[in-house]
């Protein structure tokens, strides 16, 4: 279905009221409180000045999202708003311009709510003209419908791509590097190297999207997810063009296909029965693992929510004590360490791992204290075939693609559809367990290294305090299974 103009205006008014209700009705300097979605990531004694600064920062980000056509910050709220009006999100035509207009209006409304809240804090008159038909916050048009007038000289697509690569490639992994190189070739093949970027509009990108879907794999169809990965790269390219003053619109905004698969991805969490099979196997019960990492990795994954590579690349000095709490410092301090989206963080170690399994003592007892926790793991994968290209080498390659699939299937008897239950499923176990214990979403996001629309380490430039994460997340991890036999392992110091 397509959204009508009157519906969009009514939804915007309702959304504005909801936003104001979420913001504090009063603000008193020095009072300890958390201002949802605006103030610091933990409750703190704050001043009006710090809140105003946070509001301005949030507003600036929303304005950039509005200009660039990035609607990710309002999608979840949009879904809730539609549900309140008995409209199924999946029934809405997300490729229709009306959907983009809806998203733009919600971003505008979010900005207006922040301005209203700021006026209240500053003691200024509060504007109340949301119902005005001339209010731009109710009549914002989708960015792709505006005629594009270049603000600078004409820029060719190839030149923009070269500039974007020069700026971004240092942050890309080997896998991303190869994918983005492929996406770039497809873009240039379709539009031509000399195509001025201001002559690429929404309709042109829509046609290109459809062509990708039908012929993206050497003339054969490709999956919706793969098409959307292409489009995400192109959207980043045009966002860069906006930031650098090359254009004033993002033609990729609203072009992505709606992917109706589960939002949490392809992996399923392990069931309680699966976990018993994994940790009560003969290998664990008879203590026959011949490498330390085989014993430790599944346990760490179950209690930290970290990614497999984040564990496999750990150095012994990444295990630190902060305020008497042992943590894993997930960072990129060495050339062979990479963190997805650069979301660096501290992960407090569960008491079961530190107090009962004595993981810290195990690590500190290894021969080479300047080396890695699991030195037997070597970087494996594929080398780039392109001169100057990046290799796809990972310490976690062998455990995730060879060892664990065989262990799970052959020694634990766990059989599942391809990609459904993998070594990455432990992350889903962690997030599911925390949600079942009513842990707030933004706390889960910070603990697991996800970006959240309320808070992210990248935006605020700091890591959560380990003591807060320990109380709010780590101690809630309880899967209801007996793991006491693990304490008898030869890998647990006595």
Buried (B, 14 or more C-beta within 10 A) or exposed (E): EEBEEEBBBEBBBBBBEBBBEEBBEEBEEEEEBBBEBBBBBBEEEBEBEBBBEBBEEBBEEBEEBBBBBBBEBBBEBBBEBBEEEEBEBEEBEBBBBBBBBBBBBBBBBBBBBBBBBBEBBEEEEEEEEBEEEEBEBBBBEBBBEEEBEBEEEEBBBBBBBEBBBEEBBEEBBBBBBBBBBEBBEBBBEBBEEEBBBBEBBBEBBBEBBEEBBEEBEEEEEBBBEBBBBBBEBBBBBBBBBBEBEBBBBBBBBBBBBEEEEEEEEBBBBBEEEBBBBBBBBEBBEEBEBEBBBBBBBBBBBBBBBBBBBBBBBBBBEBBEEBEEBBBBBBBEEEEEBBBEEEBBBBBBBBBBBBEBBBBBEBBEEBEEEEEBBBBEBEBBBEEBEEEEEBBBBBBBBBBBBEBBBEBBEEBBEBEBEEEEBBBBBBBBBBBBBBEEEEBBBBBBBBBBBBBBBBBBBEBBEEBBBBEBBBEBBBEBBEBEEEBEEBEEBEBBEE
